[in-house]
Amino acid sequence: MHYIGIDLAWTYANESGICVIADNGEIGYCESKVFSDEMIAAIVEEYARDGAIVGIDAP
């Protein structure tokens, strides 16, 4: 199980942030950059294979 936090930017000119944390507290992914919708979906898909809770903070 992973916990995925996504902080979406207002526009593609700003950075969005994604952080993935495993049940044991290990950070699997943590990055802040300009993501496309497809990149965000691919990251979520990769880490949600064994189950995930996803929280999204959007403007």
CHARMM-style PDB file with segment names, atoms N, HN, CA, C and O in Angstrom:
ATOM      1  N   MET     1       0.847  -1.172   0.000  1.00  0.00      PROA
ATOM      2  CA  MET     1       0.000   0.000   0.000  1.00  0.00      PROA
ATOM      3  C   MET     1       0.895   1.238   0.000  1.00  0.00      PROA
ATOM      4  O   MET     1       1.892   1.305   0.719  1.00  0.00      PROA
ATOM      5  N   HSD     2       0.519   2.204  -0.814  1.00  0.00      PROA
ATOM      6  HN  HSD     2      -0.291   2.149  -1.398  1.00  0.00      PROA
ATOM      7  CA  HSD     2       1.226   3.480  -0.865  1.00  0.00      PROA
ATOM      8  C   HSD     2       0.255   4.615  -0.581  1.00  0.00      PROA
ATOM      9  O   HSD     2      -0.953   4.495  -0.788  1.00  0.00      PROA
ATOM     10  N   TYR     3       0.811   5.709  -0.106  1.00  0.00      PROA
ATOM     11  HN  TYR     3       1.792   5.806   0.061  1.00  0.00      PROA
ATOM     12  CA  TYR     3       0.078   6.949   0.100  1.00  0.00      PROA
ATOM     13  C   TYR     3       0.670   7.956  -0.863  1.00  0.00      PROA
ATOM     14  O   TYR     3       1.876   8.202  -0.843  1.00  0.00      PROA
ATOM     15  N   ILE     4      -0.171   8.544  -1.711  1.00  0.00      PROA
ATOM     16  HN  ILE     4      -1.151   8.344  -1.728  1.00  0.00      PROA
ATOM     17  CA  ILE     4       0.303   9.437  -2.758  1.00  0.00      PROA
ATOM     18  C   ILE     4      -0.327  10.802  -2.544  1.00  0.00      PROA
ATOM     19  O   ILE     4      -1.550  10.934  -2.507  1.00  0.00      PROA
ATOM     20  N   GLY     5       0.511  11.808  -2.406  1.00  0.00      PROA
ATOM     21  HN  GLY     5       1.505  11.701  -2.436  1.00  0.00      PROA
ATOM     22  CA  GLY     5       0.052  13.185  -2.273  1.00  0.00      PROA
ATOM     23  C   GLY     5       0.405  13.955  -3.523  1.00  0.00      PROA
ATOM     24  O   GLY     5       1.546  13.919  -3.984  1.00  0.00      PROA
ATOM     25  N   ILE     6      -0.575  14.651  -4.074  1.00  0.00      PROA
ATOM     26  HN  ILE     6      -1.502  14.680  -3.699  1.00  0.00      PROA
ATOM     27  CA  ILE     6      -0.362  15.430  -5.289  1.00  0.00      PROA
ATOM     28  C   ILE     6      -0.797  16.866  -5.018  1.00  0.00      PROA
ATOM     29  O   ILE     6      -1.933  17.111  -4.611  1.00  0.00      PROA
ATOM     30  N   ASP     7       0.104  17.804  -5.244  1.00  0.00      PROA
ATOM     31  HN  ASP     7       1.027  17.605  -5.575  1.00  0.00      PROA
ATOM     32  CA  ASP     7      -0.194  19.225  -5.110  1.00  0.00      PROA
ATOM     33  C   ASP     7      -0.128  19.824  -6.507  1.00  0.00      PROA
ATOM     34  O   ASP     7       0.957  20.085  -7.027  1.00  0.00      PROA
ATOM     35  N   LEU     8      -1.288  20.039  -7.110  1.00  0.00      PROA
ATOM     36  HN  LEU     8      -2.169  19.827  -6.688  1.00  0.00      PROA
ATOM     37  CA  LEU     8      -1.337  20.523  -8.487  1.00  0.00      PROA
ATOM     38  C   LEU     8      -1.094  22.027  -8.559  1.00  0.00      PROA
ATOM     39  O   LEU     8      -1.557  22.784  -7.706  1.00  0.00      PROA
ATOM     40  N   ALA     9      -0.368  22.445  -9.583  1.00  0.00      PROA
ATOM     41  HN  ALA     9       0.008  21.829 -10.276  1.00  0.00      PROA
ATOM     42  CA  ALA     9      -0.125  23.861  -9.831  1.00  0.00      PROA
ATOM     43  C   ALA     9      -1.313  24.475 -10.565  1.00  0.00      PROA
ATOM     44  O   ALA     9      -2.133  23.769 -11.152  1.00  0.00      PROA
ATOM     45  N   TRP    10      -1.387  25.781 -10.521  1.00  0.00      PROA
ATOM     46  HN  TRP    10      -0.721  26.355 -10.044  1.00  0.00      PROA
ATOM     47  CA  TRP    10      -2.465  26.493 -11.207  1.00  0.00      PROA
ATOM     48  C   TRP    10      -2.337  26.371 -12.714  1.00  0.00      PROA
ATOM     49  O   TRP    10      -3.333  26.216 -13.421  1.00  0.00      PROA
ATOM     50  N   THR    11      -1.112  26.441 -13.199  1.00  0.00      PROA
ATOM     51  HN  THR    11      -0.303  26.566 -12.625  1.00  0.00      PROA
ATOM     52  CA  THR    11      -0.866  26.397 -14.646  1.00  0.00      PROA
ATOM     53  C   THR    11       0.376  25.558 -14.905  1.00  0.00      PROA
ATOM     54  O   THR    11       1.100  25.203 -13.975  1.00  0.00      PROA
ATOM     55  N   TYR    12       0.617  25.243 -16.168  1.00  0.00      PROA
ATOM     56  HN  TYR    12       0.029  25.531 -16.924  1.00  0.00      PROA
ATOM     57  CA  TYR    12       1.827  24.505 -16.532  1.00  0.00      PROA
ATOM     58  C   TYR    12       3.083  25.353 -16.354  1.00  0.00      PROA
ATOM     59  O   TYR    12       4.194  24.827 -16.424  1.00  0.00      PROA
ATOM     60  N   ALA    13       2.928  26.645 -16.127  1.00  0.00      PROA
ATOM     61  HN  ALA    13       2.026  27.072 -16.071  1.00  0.00      PROA
ATOM     62  CA  ALA    13       4.084  27.511 -15.892  1.00  0.00      PROA
ATOM     63  C   ALA    13       4.651  27.303 -14.485  1.00  0.00      PROA
ATOM     64  O   ALA    13       5.807  27.638 -14.229  1.00  0.00      PROA
ATOM     65  N   ASN    14       3.845  26.752 -13.575  1.00  0.00      PROA
ATOM     66  HN  ASN    14       2.905  26.480 -13.783  1.00  0.00      PROA
ATOM     67  CA  ASN    14       4.275  26.500 -12.201  1.00  0.00      PROA
ATOM     68  C   ASN    14       4.520  25.015 -11.984  1.00  0.00      PROA
ATOM     69  O   ASN    14       4.147  24.183 -12.810  1.00  0.00      PROA
ATOM     70  N   GLU    15       5.151  24.698 -10.862  1.00  0.00      PROA
ATOM     71  HN  GLU    15       5.454  25.375 -10.191  1.00  0.00      PROA
ATOM     72  CA  GLU    15       5.479  23.308 -10.553  1.00  0.00      PROA
ATOM     73  C   GLU    15       4.373  22.642  -9.739  1.00  0.00      PROA
ATOM     74  O   GLU    15       3.761  23.262  -8.870  1.00  0.00      PROA
ATOM     75  N   SER    16       4.131  21.379 -10.036  1.00  0.00      PROA
ATOM     76  HN  SER    16       4.629  20.875 -10.742  1.00  0.00      PROA
ATOM     77  CA  SER    16       3.281  20.529  -9.207  1.00  0.00      PROA
ATOM     78  C   SER    16       4.206  19.625  -8.397  1.00  0.00      PROA
ATOM     79  O   SER    16       5.351  19.391  -8.785  1.00  0.00      PROA
ATOM     80  N   GLY    17       3.713  19.128  -7.289  1.00  0.00      PROA
ATOM     81  HN  GLY    17       2.783  19.319  -6.974  1.00  0.00      PROA
ATOM     82  CA  GLY    17       4.517  18.232  -6.468  1.00  0.00      PROA
ATOM     83  C   GLY    17       3.817  16.901  -6.275  1.00  0.00      PROA
ATOM     84  O   GLY    17       2.597  16.838  -6.123  1.00  0.00      PROA
ATOM     85  N   ILE    18       4.610  15.834  -6.283  1.00  0.00      PROA
ATOM     86  HN  ILE    18       5.601  15.886  -6.407  1.00  0.00      PROA
ATOM     87  CA  ILE    18       4.088  14.493  -6.039  1.00  0.00      PROA
ATOM     88  C   ILE    18       5.010  13.802  -5.048  1.00  0.00      PROA
ATOM     89  O   ILE    18       6.231  13.815  -5.204  1.00  0.00      PROA
ATOM     90  N   CYS    19       4.407  13.195  -4.020  1.00  0.00      PROA
ATOM     91  HN  CYS    19       3.415  13.185  -3.893  1.00  0.00      PROA
ATOM     92  CA  CYS    19       5.182  12.431  -3.047  1.00  0.00      PROA
ATOM     93  C   CYS    19       4.470  11.095  -2.812  1.00  0.00      PROA
ATOM     94  O   CYS    19       3.252  11.045  -2.638  1.00  0.00      PROA
ATOM     95  N   VAL    20       5.254  10.022  -2.811  1.00  0.00      PROA
ATOM     96  HN  VAL    20       6.243  10.062  -2.952  1.00  0.00      PROA
ATOM     97  CA  VAL    20       4.728   8.674  -2.582  1.00  0.00      PROA
ATOM     98  C   VAL    20       5.428   8.090  -1.361  1.00  0.00      PROA
ATOM     99  O   VAL    20       6.657   8.048  -1.301  1.00  0.00      PROA
ATOM    100  N   ILE    21       4.643   7.644  -0.395  1.00  0.00      PROA
ATOM    101  HN  ILE    21       3.645   7.678  -0.444  1.00  0.00      PROA
ATOM    102  CA  ILE    21       5.189   7.064   0.827  1.00  0.00      PROA
ATOM    103  C   ILE    21       4.594   5.673   1.011  1.00  0.00      PROA
ATOM    104  O   ILE    21       3.385   5.484   0.880  1.00  0.00      PROA
ATOM    105  N   ALA    22       5.448   4.706   1.314  1.00  0.00      PROA
ATOM    106  HN  ALA    22       6.430   4.860   1.421  1.00  0.00      PROA
ATOM    107  CA  ALA    22       5.011   3.329   1.555  1.00  0.00      PROA
ATOM    108  C   ALA    22       4.516   3.173   2.991  1.00  0.00      PROA
ATOM    109  O   ALA    22       4.726   4.053   3.826  1.00  0.00      PROA
ATOM    110  N   ASP    23       3.857   2.050   3.272  1.00  0.00      PROA
ATOM    111  HN  ASP    23       3.687   1.335   2.594  1.00  0.00      PROA
ATOM    112  CA  ASP    23       3.371   1.755   4.628  1.00  0.00      PROA
ATOM    113  C   ASP    23       4.462   1.848   5.684  1.00  0.00      PROA
ATOM    114  O   ASP    23       4.206   2.266   6.813  1.00  0.00      PROA
ATOM    115  N   ASN    24       5.676   1.460   5.316  1.00  0.00      PROA
ATOM    116  HN  ASN    24       5.883   1.121   4.398  1.00  0.00      PROA
ATOM    117  CA  ASN    24       6.777   1.465   6.281  1.00  0.00      PROA
ATOM    118  C   ASN    24       7.427   2.836   6.443  1.00  0.00      PROA
ATOM    119  O   ASN    24       8.407   2.972   7.175  1.00  0.00      PROA
ATOM    120  N   GLY    25       6.890   3.859   5.765  1.00  0.00      PROA
ATOM    121  HN  GLY    25       6.093   3.749   5.170  1.00  0.00      PROA
ATOM    122  CA  GLY    25       7.412   5.214   5.886  1.00  0.00      PROA
ATOM    123  C   GLY    25       8.477   5.569   4.864  1.00  0.00      PROA
ATOM    124  O   GLY    25       8.940   6.709   4.823  1.00  0.00      PROA
ATOM    125  N   GLU    26       8.867   4.618   4.048  1.00  0.00      PROA
ATOM    126  HN  GLU    26       8.490   3.692   4.081  1.00  0.00      PROA
ATOM    127  CA  GLU    26       9.890   4.870   3.035  1.00  0.00      PROA
ATOM    128  C   GLU    26       9.321   5.742   1.914  1.00  0.00      PROA
ATOM    129  O   GLU    26       8.232   5.487   1.399  1.00  0.00      PROA
ATOM    130  N   ILE    27      10.078   6.766   1.552  1.00  0.00      PROA
ATOM    131  HN  ILE    27      10.963   6.973   1.969  1.00  0.00      PROA
ATOM    132  CA  ILE    27       9.670   7.640   0.458  1.00  0.00      PROA
ATOM    133  C   ILE    27      10.083   6.990  -0.852  1.00  0.00      PROA
ATOM    134  O   ILE    27      11.270   6.780  -1.104  1.00  0.00      PROA
ATOM    135  N   GLY    28       9.094   6.671  -1.686  1.00  0.00      PROA
ATOM    136  HN  GLY    28       8.130   6.841  -1.480  1.00  0.00      PROA
ATOM    137  CA  GLY    28       9.365   6.009  -2.957  1.00  0.00      PROA
ATOM    138  C   GLY    28       9.561   6.985  -4.088  1.00  0.00      PROA
ATOM    139  O   GLY    28      10.242   6.684  -5.068  1.00  0.00      PROA
ATOM    140  N   TYR    29       8.959   8.166  -3.956  1.00  0.00      PROA
ATOM    141  HN  TYR    29       8.405   8.410  -3.160  1.00  0.00      PROA
ATOM    142  CA  TYR    29       9.052   9.167  -5.017  1.00  0.00      PROA
ATOM    143  C   TYR    29       8.725  10.517  -4.400  1.00  0.00      PROA
ATOM    144  O   TYR    29       7.757  10.635  -3.650  1.00  0.00      PROA
ATOM    145  N   CYS    30       9.499  11.507  -4.698  1.00  0.00      PROA
ATOM    146  HN  CYS    30      10.285  11.410  -5.307  1.00  0.00      PROA
ATOM    147  CA  CYS    30       9.226  12.856  -4.215  1.00  0.00      PROA
ATOM    148  C   CYS    30       9.847  13.836  -5.193  1.00  0.00      PROA
ATOM    149  O   CYS    30      11.071  13.929  -5.297  1.00  0.00      PROA
ATOM    150  N   GLU    31       9.008  14.564  -5.905  1.00  0.00      PROA
ATOM    151  HN  GLU    31       8.015  14.489  -5.821  1.00  0.00      PROA
ATOM    152  CA  GLU    31       9.516  15.441  -6.961  1.00  0.00      PROA
ATOM    153  C   GLU    31       8.585  16.636  -7.113  1.00  0.00      PROA
ATOM    154  O   GLU    31       7.370  16.525  -6.949  1.00  0.00      PROA
ATOM    155  N   SER    32       9.170  17.754  -7.421  1.00  0.00      PROA
ATOM    156  HN  SER    32      10.157  17.844  -7.554  1.00  0.00      PROA
ATOM    157  CA  SER    32       8.410  18.960  -7.705  1.00  0.00      PROA
ATOM    158  C   SER    32       8.914  19.521  -9.029  1.00  0.00      PROA
ATOM    159  O   SER    32      10.039  20.013  -9.123  1.00  0.00      PROA
ATOM    160  N   LYS    33       8.072  19.441 -10.036  1.00  0.00      PROA
ATOM    161  HN  LYS    33       7.159  19.041  -9.959  1.00  0.00      PROA
ATOM    162  CA  LYS    33       8.411  19.983 -11.344  1.00  0.00      PROA
ATOM    163  C   LYS    33       7.121  20.149 -12.141  1.00  0.00      PROA
ATOM    164  O   LYS    33       6.032  19.898 -11.625  1.00  0.00      PROA
ATOM    165  N   VAL    34       7.242  20.561 -13.363  1.00  0.00      PROA
ATOM    166  HN  VAL    34       8.127  20.766 -13.781  1.00  0.00      PROA
ATOM    167  CA  VAL    34       6.059  20.727 -14.200  1.00  0.00      PROA
ATOM    168  C   VAL    34       5.692  19.372 -14.782  1.00  0.00      PROA
ATOM    169  O   VAL    34       6.437  18.808 -15.584  1.00  0.00      PROA
ATOM    170  N   PHE    35       4.541  18.854 -14.374  1.00  0.00      PROA
ATOM    171  HN  PHE    35       3.936  19.312 -13.723  1.00  0.00      PROA
ATOM    172  CA  PHE    35       4.068  17.544 -14.815  1.00  0.00      PROA
ATOM    173  C   PHE    35       2.908  17.723 -15.786  1.00  0.00      PROA
ATOM    174  O   PHE    35       2.079  18.617 -15.614  1.00  0.00      PROA
ATOM    175  N   SER    36       2.853  16.882 -16.791  1.00  0.00      PROA
ATOM    176  HN  SER    36       3.526  16.156 -16.931  1.00  0.00      PROA
ATOM    177  CA  SER    36       1.661  16.822 -17.633  1.00  0.00      PROA
ATOM    178  C   SER    36       0.657  15.896 -16.947  1.00  0.00      PROA
ATOM    179  O   SER    36       1.017  15.144 -16.042  1.00  0.00      PROA
ATOM    180  N   ASP    37      -0.585  15.954 -17.377  1.00  0.00      PROA
ATOM    181  HN  ASP    37      -0.877  16.565 -18.113  1.00  0.00      PROA
ATOM    182  CA  ASP    37      -1.598  15.051 -16.825  1.00  0.00      PROA
ATOM    183  C   ASP    37      -1.197  13.596 -17.034  1.00  0.00      PROA
ATOM    184  O   ASP    37      -1.414  12.755 -16.162  1.00  0.00      PROA
ATOM    185  N   GLU    38      -0.613  13.304 -18.188  1.00  0.00      PROA
ATOM    186  HN  GLU    38      -0.436  13.987 -18.897  1.00  0.00      PROA
ATOM    187  CA  GLU    38      -0.187  11.938 -18.500  1.00  0.00      PROA
ATOM    188  C   GLU    38       0.928  11.472 -17.577  1.00  0.00      PROA
ATOM    189  O   GLU    38       0.947  10.310 -17.170  1.00  0.00      PROA
ATOM    190  N   MET    39       1.865  12.368 -17.239  1.00  0.00      PROA
ATOM    191  HN  MET    39       1.850  13.312 -17.570  1.00  0.00      PROA
ATOM    192  CA  MET    39       2.951  12.009 -16.317  1.00  0.00      PROA
ATOM    193  C   MET    39       2.399  11.705 -14.932  1.00  0.00      PROA
ATOM    194  O   MET    39       2.821  10.744 -14.288  1.00  0.00      PROA
ATOM    195  N   ILE    40       1.458  12.520 -14.474  1.00  0.00      PROA
ATOM    196  HN  ILE    40       1.116  13.301 -14.997  1.00  0.00      PROA
ATOM    197  CA  ILE    40       0.853  12.304 -13.158  1.00  0.00      PROA
ATOM    198  C   ILE    40       0.132  10.961 -13.131  1.00  0.00      PROA
ATOM    199  O   ILE    40       0.280  10.193 -12.180  1.00  0.00      PROA
ATOM    200  N   ALA    41      -0.643  10.678 -14.163  1.00  0.00      PROA
ATOM    201  HN  ALA    41      -0.764  11.302 -14.935  1.00  0.00      PROA
ATOM    202  CA  ALA    41      -1.375   9.408 -14.234  1.00  0.00      PROA
ATOM    203  C   ALA    41      -0.419   8.222 -14.248  1.00  0.00      PROA
ATOM    204  O   ALA    41      -0.699   7.206 -13.612  1.00  0.00      PROA
ATOM    205  N   ALA    42       0.703   8.326 -14.957  1.00  0.00      PROA
ATOM    206  HN  ALA    42       0.931   9.152 -15.474  1.00  0.00      PROA
ATOM    207  CA  ALA    42       1.673   7.227 -15.028  1.00  0.00      PROA
ATOM    208  C   ALA    42       2.324   6.975 -13.670  1.00  0.00      PROA
ATOM    209  O   ALA    42       2.542   5.823 -13.293  1.00  0.00      PROA
ATOM    210  N   ILE    43       2.635   8.034 -12.937  1.00  0.00      PROA
ATOM    211  HN  ILE    43       2.458   8.970 -13.243  1.00  0.00      PROA
ATOM    212  CA  ILE    43       3.244   7.880 -11.608  1.00  0.00      PROA
ATOM    213  C   ILE    43       2.250   7.218 -10.652  1.00  0.00      PROA
ATOM    214  O   ILE    43       2.611   6.301  -9.915  1.00  0.00      PROA
ATOM    215  N   VAL    44       1.011   7.680 -10.665  1.00  0.00      PROA
ATOM    216  HN  VAL    44       0.718   8.426 -11.264  1.00  0.00      PROA
ATOM    217  CA  VAL    44      -0.018   7.079  -9.803  1.00  0.00      PROA
ATOM    218  C   VAL    44      -0.226   5.615 -10.171  1.00  0.00      PROA
ATOM    219  O   VAL    44      -0.307   4.755  -9.293  1.00  0.00      PROA
ATOM    220  N   GLU    45      -0.310   5.334 -11.456  1.00  0.00      PROA
ATOM    221  HN  GLU    45      -0.244   6.032 -12.169  1.00  0.00      PROA
ATOM    222  CA  GLU    45      -0.505   3.951 -11.901  1.00  0.00      PROA
ATOM    223  C   GLU    45       0.635   3.044 -11.440  1.00  0.00      PROA
ATOM    224  O   GLU    45       0.404   1.914 -11.010  1.00  0.00      PROA
ATOM    225  N   GLU    46       1.853   3.543 -11.532  1.00  0.00      PROA
ATOM    226  HN  GLU    46       2.040   4.461 -11.881  1.00  0.00      PROA
ATOM    227  CA  GLU    46       3.026   2.744 -11.132  1.00  0.00      PROA
ATOM    228  C   GLU    46       2.988   2.376  -9.651  1.00  0.00      PROA
ATOM    229  O   GLU    46       3.264   1.232  -9.290  1.00  0.00      PROA
ATOM    230  N   TYR    47       2.652   3.331  -8.801  1.00  0.00      PROA
ATOM    231  HN  TYR    47       2.428   4.260  -9.095  1.00  0.00      PROA
ATOM    232  CA  TYR    47       2.716   3.097  -7.361  1.00  0.00      PROA
ATOM    233  C   TYR    47       1.409   2.565  -6.772  1.00  0.00      PROA
ATOM    234  O   TYR    47       1.392   2.129  -5.621  1.00  0.00      PROA
ATOM    235  N   ALA    48       0.322   2.591  -7.533  1.00  0.00      PROA
ATOM    236  HN  ALA    48       0.335   2.945  -8.468  1.00  0.00      PROA
ATOM    237  CA  ALA    48      -0.965   2.135  -7.010  1.00  0.00      PROA
ATOM    238  C   ALA    48      -1.253   0.677  -7.333  1.00  0.00      PROA
ATOM    239  O   ALA    48      -2.353   0.201  -7.052  1.00  0.00      PROA
ATOM    240  N   ARG    49      -0.323  -0.032  -7.901  1.00  0.00      PROA
ATOM    241  HN  ARG    49       0.570   0.355  -8.130  1.00  0.00      PROA
ATOM    242  CA  ARG    49      -0.555  -1.432  -8.289  1.00  0.00      PROA
ATOM    243  C   ARG    49      -0.921  -2.319  -7.103  1.00  0.00      PROA
ATOM    244  O   ARG    49      -1.727  -3.238  -7.240  1.00  0.00      PROA
ATOM    245  N   ASP    50      -0.332  -2.047  -5.940  1.00  0.00      PROA
ATOM    246  HN  ASP    50       0.323  -1.299  -5.828  1.00  0.00      PROA
ATOM    247  CA  ASP    50      -0.607  -2.849  -4.743  1.00  0.00      PROA
ATOM    248  C   ASP    50      -1.586  -2.144  -3.814  1.00  0.00      PROA
ATOM    249  O   ASP    50      -1.703  -2.498  -2.641  1.00  0.00      PROA
ATOM    250  N   GLY    51      -2.275  -1.164  -4.333  1.00  0.00      PROA
ATOM    251  HN  GLY    51      -2.180  -0.877  -5.286  1.00  0.00      PROA
ATOM    252  CA  GLY    51      -3.226  -0.379  -3.538  1.00  0.00      PROA
ATOM    253  C   GLY    51      -2.628   0.946  -3.137  1.00  0.00      PROA
ATOM    254  O   GLY    51      -1.433   1.040  -2.857  1.00  0.00      PROA
ATOM    255  N   ALA    52      -3.458   1.969  -3.110  1.00  0.00      PROA
ATOM    256  HN  ALA    52      -4.429   1.892  -3.338  1.00  0.00      PROA
ATOM    257  CA  ALA    52      -2.979   3.301  -2.730  1.00  0.00      PROA
ATOM    258  C   ALA    52      -4.138   4.171  -2.267  1.00  0.00      PROA
ATOM    259  O   ALA    52      -5.292   3.990  -2.657  1.00  0.00      PROA
ATOM    260  N   ILE    53      -3.778   5.113  -1.425  1.00  0.00      PROA
ATOM    261  HN  ILE    53      -2.841   5.260  -1.108  1.00  0.00      PROA
ATOM    262  CA  ILE    53      -4.679   6.189  -1.067  1.00  0.00      PROA
ATOM    263  C   ILE    53      -4.067   7.446  -1.659  1.00  0.00      PROA
ATOM    264  O   ILE    53      -2.900   7.752  -1.415  1.00  0.00      PROA
ATOM    265  N   VAL    54      -4.862   8.174  -2.439  1.00  0.00      PROA
ATOM    266  HN  VAL    54      -5.810   7.925  -2.637  1.00  0.00      PROA
ATOM    267  CA  VAL    54      -4.360   9.347  -3.142  1.00  0.00      PROA
ATOM    268  C   VAL    54      -5.079  10.592  -2.631  1.00  0.00      PROA
ATOM    269  O   VAL    54      -6.308  10.649  -2.602  1.00  0.00      PROA
ATOM    270  N   GLY    55      -4.297  11.576  -2.232  1.00  0.00      PROA
ATOM    271  HN  GLY    55      -3.299  11.530  -2.255  1.00  0.00      PROA
ATOM    272  CA  GLY    55      -4.849  12.871  -1.832  1.00  0.00      PROA
ATOM    273  C   GLY    55      -4.406  13.920  -2.822  1.00  0.00      PROA
ATOM    274  O   GLY    55      -3.233  13.984  -3.190  1.00  0.00      PROA
ATOM    275  N   ILE    56      -5.360  14.758  -3.263  1.00  0.00      PROA
ATOM    276  HN  ILE    56      -6.313  14.706  -2.965  1.00  0.00      PROA
ATOM    277  CA  ILE    56      -5.049  15.776  -4.261  1.00  0.00      PROA
ATOM    278  C   ILE    56      -5.436  17.144  -3.716  1.00  0.00      PROA
ATOM    279  O   ILE    56      -6.571  17.359  -3.289  1.00  0.00      PROA
ATOM    280  N   ASP    57      -4.480  18.062  -3.737  1.00  0.00      PROA
ATOM    281  HN  ASP    57      -3.558  17.887  -4.083  1.00  0.00      PROA
ATOM    282  CA  ASP    57      -4.711  19.449  -3.375  1.00  0.00      PROA
ATOM    283  C   ASP    57      -4.684  20.231  -4.675  1.00  0.00      PROA
ATOM    284  O   ASP    57      -3.639  20.334  -5.317  1.00  0.00      PROA
ATOM    285  N   ALA    58      -5.808  20.777  -5.064  1.00  0.00      PROA
ATOM    286  HN  ALA    58      -6.657  20.694  -4.542  1.00  0.00      PROA
ATOM    287  CA  ALA    58      -5.897  21.474  -6.344  1.00  0.00      PROA
ATOM    288  C   ALA    58      -6.457  22.866  -6.144  1.00  0.00      PROA
ATOM    289  O   ALA    58      -7.290  23.082  -5.264  1.00  0.00      PROA
ATOM    290  N   PRO    59      -6.006  23.813  -6.955  1.00  0.00      PROA
ATOM    291  CA  PRO    59      -6.538  25.178  -6.868  1.00  0.00      PROA
ATOM    292  C   PRO    59      -7.979  25.234  -7.342  1.00  0.00      PROA
ATOM    293  OT1 PRO    59      -8.589  26.304  -7.339  1.00  0.00      PROA
TER     294      PRO     59
END
